[in-house]
């Protein structure tokens, strides 16, 4: 079975981690990146975030309300662009986690980006992990969240149509021109446009 990890190249392309290990086992050290999801019952958002932060160790763990996530590529793209912004010193925020959130939400406004954060109560959660041992960190995060694992919540599904269109300002006319099946691509375009707006 192939690994769920993905390596993000400098060009923003994604390569399965198991292929890197097979084709270039002596390559420079790379962190593992994992996106997964499920249903969590969050009683205290702040306490939950603090505990998750602790499990991240030296890596990055970010939680999103999965209703605002248009597939794994959405979060992988946000991570790549946020890291590139820090490399180029064009970052808006002083913390990588916040920069990832801004890119994921395709906005310069943190208060708007925070709408993508997890909510109190039963919530579909998308988890982004970048760590030396992403599988280990992911397991700990699942435990903290008491997550009922279901990666389908991350997918760009028809159930998310209205939420995604409203949040990313995608009009019925625009969606009608390109087709309903291109909703995910329209969200990715919004993420990419944040660089232009800086």
C-alpha positions in Angstrom: 0.0 0.0 0.0 1.4 3.4 -0.9 2.2 6.0 1.7 -0.3 8.9 2.2 2.5 11.4 2.6 3.2 14.0 0.0 6.4 16.0 -0.7 5.9 19.5 -2.0 8.5 20.6 -4.5 9.7 24.2 -5.0 7.5 24.4 -8.0 4.4 23.5 -5.9 4.1 20.0 -7.4 3.3 17.1 -5.2 5.2 13.8 -5.2 4.3 10.7 -3.1 6.8 10.3 -0.3 7.3 6.5 -1.0 8.5 7.4 -4.5 11.1 9.8 -3.1 12.3 7.0 -0.8 12.4 4.5 -3.6 14.0 6.7 -6.3 16.3 8.9 -4.2 16.8 7.3 -0.8 19.9 9.4 -0.1 18.3 12.7 -0.8 18.4 15.6 1.6 16.1 15.3 4.6 12.5 16.2 3.9 9.6 16.6 6.2 6.5 14.4 5.7 3.3 16.2 4.9 -0.1 14.6 5.6 -3.7 15.8 5.1 -6.5 13.8 6.7 -9.9 14.4 8.3 -12.8 13.2 10.3 -15.4 14.2 12.8 -14.5 15.6 16.2 -16.5 16.7 19.2 -14.7 19.8 20.4 -15.7 21.0 23.9 -13.1 23.8 24.3 -11.5 25.1 21.2 -8.7 27.0 22.9 -7.7 24.0 25.1 -7.9 21.7 22.1 -5.6 23.9 20.0 -3.1 24.2 22.8 -3.0 20.4 23.2 -2.6 19.9 19.5 0.2 22.5 19.4 2.0 20.5 22.1 1.8 17.3 20.0 3.3 19.0 17.0 6.7 19.1 18.7 9.0 20.8 16.1 6.5 20.3 13.2 3.3 22.0 12.1 -0.2 20.9 12.9 -3.1 22.9 11.6 -6.8 22.3 12.1 -9.5 23.5 9.7 -13.3 23.3 9.6 -13.5 20.8 6.8 -16.6 22.5 5.3 -14.3 25.3 4.0 -11.6 22.9 2.6 -11.8 22.1 -1.2 -9.7 19.0 -1.1 -6.2 18.0 0.0 -4.6 20.1 -2.8 -6.2 23.2 -1.2 -4.3 22.8 2.0 -1.1 21.5 0.3 -1.1 24.6 -1.9 -1.6 26.9 1.1 1.3 25.3 2.9 3.6 25.6 -0.1 2.7 29.2 -0.7 3.0 30.2 2.9 6.5 28.7 3.2 7.5 30.3 -0.1 6.3 33.7 1.3 8.6 33.3 4.3 11.5 32.4 2.0 10.9 35.5 -0.1 10.1 37.7 2.9 6.7 38.6 1.5 4.8 37.0 4.4 1.9 38.9 5.9 2.0 37.1 9.3 5.0 36.5 11.6 4.0 32.9 12.2 3.9 30.1 9.5 0.7 28.7 10.9 -1.1 32.0 10.5 0.3 32.4 7.0 -1.0 29.0 6.0 -4.4 30.0 7.4 -4.3 33.2 5.3 -3.5 31.4 2.2 -6.0 28.7 2.8 -8.7 31.4 3.2 -7.3 33.4 0.3 -7.4 36.6 2.3 -5.1 39.1 4.0 -7.5 39.5 6.9 -6.9 37.2 9.9 -10.4 37.6 11.3 -11.8 36.3 8.1 -9.3 33.5 7.8 -10.2 32.3 11.4 -13.6 31.4 10.1 -11.9 28.4 8.6 -10.9 27.3 12.1 -12.5 24.5 14.1 -15.7 25.1 16.0 -17.1 24.1 19.3 -19.3 21.0 19.2 -19.4 18.3 16.6 -17.4 19.5 13.6 -15.9 18.0 10.5 -12.1 18.6 10.8 -9.4 18.7 8.2 -5.9 18.2 9.6 -2.7 19.4 8.0 0.6 17.9 9.4 4.1 18.6 8.5 6.7 16.8 10.6 9.7 14.5 10.5 7.3 11.6 11.5 3.9 12.8 10.3 2.3 9.5 11.0 3.2 9.6 14.7 2.1 13.2 15.1 -1.2 12.4 13.2 -1.9 9.6 15.6 -1.4 11.9 18.6 -3.7 14.5 17.0 -6.4 11.9 16.4 -6.2 11.0 20.1 -6.4 14.6 21.3 -9.5 15.2 19.0 -11.0 11.8 19.7 -11.3 11.9 15.9 -13.6 9.6 14.1 -11.4 9.3 11.0 -13.1 9.9 7.7 -10.9 11.5 5.0 -14.0 12.1 2.8 -14.7 15.3 4.8 -11.6 16.8 3.2 -12.8 16.2 -0.3 -14.4 18.9 -2.5 -17.9 17.6 -2.5 -21.3 19.0 -3.7 -22.3 19.3 -0.1 -19.8 22.1 0.3 -20.9 24.0 -2.7 -22.8 26.8 -1.0 -20.3 27.3 1.8 -17.3 27.4 -0.6 -19.0 29.8 -3.0 -20.0 32.2 -0.3 -16.7 32.1 1.5 -14.5 32.4 -1.6 -16.8 34.8 -3.4 -17.5 32.5 -6.3 -20.6 33.7 -8.1 -23.2 31.5 -9.7 -22.3 33.1 -13.1 -18.6 32.2 -12.7 -19.4 28.7 -11.6 -21.9 28.3 -14.4 -19.3 29.4 -17.0 -16.6 26.8 -15.9 -18.9 24.1 -14.6 -19.8 22.8 -11.2 -17.0 20.2 -11.4 -14.4 23.0 -11.5 -15.3 24.4 -8.0 -12.1 23.0 -6.5 -10.0 24.7 -9.2 -11.8 28.0 -8.6 -10.9 27.8 -4.9 -7.2 27.1 -5.8 -7.2 30.1 -8.1 -8.4 32.3 -5.2 -5.5 30.9 -3.1 -3.0 31.7 -5.9 -4.4 35.2 -6.3 -3.4 36.2 -2.7 0.2 36.5 -4.0 -1.0 39.1 -6.6 -2.9 41.1 -3.9 0.2 41.4 -1.6 
